[in-house]
Amino acid sequence: MNGNQYLIPANTKKGQLWFGIFMPVDALIFGIGVGITLLALVILSVVGVLDNITSILALLPGLTAVFLVFPFPNYHNIRTAIGELIAFYTNRQRYEWRGWCASYEFKDK
């Protein structure tokens, strides 16, 4: 093997993420969701109205944020997978084979 050829490891993109997991927007979603949950739990416990229903409602922002940034196979996380699903179902659904041409003229049928 020639000395100028390098193998690129499969996890090189992971080095561009914060803590190897988060993109900046993911860290922001996670931090805000968990912060709102902690703040709500503290406020509700100080006020004294922390029962089963209010504790579940207080946990919802944090659980939602954790769900969105949870890793998902073949995608970065569940937020990215949901975005891809939305893009797929909102874009044009009829795809036409154009051949191997570099340019083409669009014909509306």
C-alpha positions, -999 to +999 in steps of 0.1 A: +000+000+000+013+034-009+023+057+020+001+086+007-032+067+010-052+072+043-081+053+056-109+076+070-125+061+102-163+056+101-168+080+130-151+111+117-183+131+117-188+123+154-158+145+162-177+176+149-204+171+175-205+184+210-197+156+234-198+133+203-236+135+205-251+170+201-252+194+172-256+230+186-294+230+180-297+196+197-279+208+228-301+239+228-333+218+226-320+194+253-308+222+276-340+243+273-363+212+278-345+199+308-341+234+323-378+241+320-386+207+336-362+213+365-375+249+370-411+237+369-404+209+394-387+232+418-415+259+416-442+233+420-425+217+450-420+250+467-456+260+461-467+226+474-489+215+445-467+187+433-490+158+429-491+130+402-508+151+374-487+182+379-455+162+381-463+145+348-470+178+332-438+193+346-418+163+332-433+167+297-408+194+283-378+174+295-391+141+282-400+156+249-365+172+245-348+139+254-370+120+229-361+145+201-324+143+206-323+105+212-300+087+187-317+069+158-301+044+134-292+058+100-301+093+111-285+116+136-314+116+160-352+114+161-356+151+153-337+146+121-358+115+112-390+134+118-377+163+096-369+138+068-404+123+071-420+157+069-398+167+039-407+134+021-445+138+026-446+175+018-424+174-014-434+164-049-445+127-049-442+120-086-406+114-096-397+110-133-366+094-147-348+119-167-320+097-180-284+106-178-288+141-192-270+170-176-299+193-184-335+189-193-367+207-201-396+203-176-428+193-193-459+197-171-484+170-179 
